[in-house]
């Protein structure tokens, strides 16, 4: 049995494949409902401990990830695990870094890189992907990033 998110819950992005990924801001309380099985936290400093499996991607606010290869690996893991698990991606506010990561995950799911930011803004948050360099990062994102 596949145990993923409720597609209508706040912060859920449905990818074209049907996979569901939750985006959220860590400065807000944990949403009601089931806990994630796996999460990737996009922060400039070590995230607080959680009771589920998680990874930290060193990614300062309003910037780009420090290690591109690790980022590609982490976002690939999100995409793979979203096929059968509840996965989330989160940063401080849930828009810039989270939106950028969700757009990259959409690219992994088959959305053309040139359309991924618009896809995430339409289906996740209209202000997702906050900076020009984050938009460029998505536009150039591939598994070889």
C-alpha positions in Angstrom: 0.0 0.0 0.0 1.3 3.5 -0.9 1.2 5.8 2.0 1.7 9.4 0.7 0.1 12.7 1.4 -3.5 13.8 1.0 -3.4 15.7 -2.3 -5.6 18.4 -1.0 -3.6 19.2 2.1 -1.9 22.6 2.4 1.6 22.7 0.8 1.2 19.6 -1.3 2.6 19.7 -4.8 1.3 17.1 -7.2 3.9 16.3 -9.9 2.8 15.3 -13.4 3.6 11.6 -12.5 1.2 11.8 -9.6 3.9 11.8 -6.9 3.1 14.2 -4.0 5.7 16.3 -2.2 5.0 18.6 0.7 6.7 21.9 0.8 6.7 24.0 4.0 8.4 26.7 6.0 10.1 25.6 9.2 9.3 28.8 10.9 5.7 27.8 11.0 4.3 25.0 13.2 4.3 21.5 11.9 1.0 20.9 10.0 -1.7 18.7 11.4 -1.9 15.3 10.1 0.6 12.5 9.3 4.3 13.1 9.8 6.7 12.8 6.9 8.6 9.5 6.3 11.5 11.5 4.8 12.5 15.1 4.5 15.2 17.3 3.0 15.9 20.5 4.9 17.4 23.4 2.9 19.2 25.6 5.5 22.4 27.5 6.1 22.9 25.8 9.4 22.2 22.3 10.9 18.5 21.7 11.2 16.9 20.7 14.5 16.5 17.0 15.0 13.3 15.3 13.8 11.8 11.9 14.5 11.8 10.9 10.8 14.5 10.1 8.3 16.0 13.4 7.0 18.8 15.0 5.1 20.3 18.4 5.3 21.4 20.3 2.2 23.5 23.3 3.1 21.6 26.1 1.4 21.8 29.7 2.9 18.7 31.9 2.6 18.4 33.8 -0.7 21.4 31.9 -2.1 22.1 28.7 -4.0 23.1 25.3 -2.5 26.7 25.0 -1.4 27.2 21.5 -2.9 25.5 21.0 -6.2 26.2 17.3 -6.4 24.8 16.7 -3.0 21.7 18.7 -3.9 21.1 16.7 -7.0 21.4 13.5 -5.0 19.1 14.7 -2.2 16.4 16.0 -4.6 16.6 12.7 -6.6 16.0 10.9 -3.3 13.0 13.0 -2.7 11.6 12.2 -6.1 12.3 8.5 -5.8 10.8 8.2 -2.3 7.7 10.3 -3.1 6.5 7.3 -5.2 5.6 5.4 -2.1 6.3 7.6 1.0 5.4 11.0 2.5 8.2 13.3 1.7 8.7 17.0 2.4 11.1 19.7 1.4 11.5 22.7 3.7 13.4 25.8 4.3 12.8 28.7 6.7 9.9 30.4 4.9 8.9 27.6 2.5 9.1 29.7 -0.7 12.5 30.6 -2.1 14.7 27.6 -1.4 11.7 25.2 -1.1 10.2 26.5 -4.3 13.5 26.2 -6.1 13.9 22.6 -4.9 10.4 21.7 -5.8 11.0 23.2 -9.3 14.1 21.0 -9.7 12.1 18.0 -8.5 9.5 18.8 -11.2 12.3 18.8 -13.7 13.3 15.3 -12.5 9.6 14.4 -13.0 9.6 15.5 -16.6 8.6 19.2 -16.5 10.9 21.1 -19.0 13.4 23.2 -17.0 12.2 26.3 -18.7 8.6 25.7 -17.4 9.4 24.4 -13.9 9.3 27.7 -12.0 5.9 28.5 -13.6 4.6 25.0 -12.8 5.6 25.4 -9.1 4.2 28.9 -8.9 0.9 27.6 -10.3 0.6 24.4 -8.2 2.5 25.2 -5.0 2.9 28.9 -4.2 2.7 32.0 -6.4 5.8 33.5 -4.9 7.9 30.4 -5.0 11.5 30.7 -6.3 12.4 34.2 -5.1 15.6 35.3 -6.7 16.9 35.6 -10.3 19.7 33.2 -9.5 17.3 30.6 -8.1 15.3 30.9 -11.4 18.5 30.4 -13.4 19.5 27.4 -11.2 16.2 25.7 -12.1 16.6 26.6 -15.7 19.9 24.9 -15.8 19.0 22.0 -13.5 19.7 18.5 -14.7 20.9 15.4 -12.9 24.4 16.5 -13.9 24.0 19.9 -12.2 
